[in-house]
Amino acid sequence: MSFTTLMEDVTRAFEACGVLVLVVGLLWSLALAGRVWRATRHGQEAYRVLRSSFGAALLLGLEILVAADLIKTVAVATTLENVVVLGLIVLIRTFLSFSLEVEIEGTLPWRRALGGGAGLLARTTAGGRGRTQDHGVDPRDATGQTAAGEGRG
């Protein structure tokens, strides 16, 4: 097996992992939203949890897919055209990731204590169970509100 073939297989594995994260993230988000809806009977709260948790899964999936594109471009086919295409893909995905984070969090990424898709997913998952203090994450929900209604400073 040549190095190029191996890197193509690694790229496919990363792509499959990214897709898996998106599918599992959607299912997990639906389950969390259903749980919140059953507990509270508030559609808006269930929607907020669904949107927040799936947004976090999208961010994580996008990060994995960018890694796959990077491996493919650097290790498999390093041509000027591929590098330019990778640059455009990374710019588009970075813009999407940034936009999703700002929309979900309601604040700029550098103003949060926990960052990235994984931290956001952990917070929204814990928030869906209503036990954020038990998991060592920020007790604020995705809107920046604490249980007492205090906003971010």
Secondary structure, 3 states (H helix, E strand, C coil): CCHHHHHHHHHHHHHHHHHHHHHHHHHHHHHHHHHHHHHHCCHHHHHHHHHHHHHHHHHHHHHHHHHHHHHHHHHHCCCHHHHHHHHHHHHHHHHHHHHHHHHHHCCCHHHCCCCHHHHHHHHHHHHHHCCHHHHCCCCCCCCCCCCCCCCCC
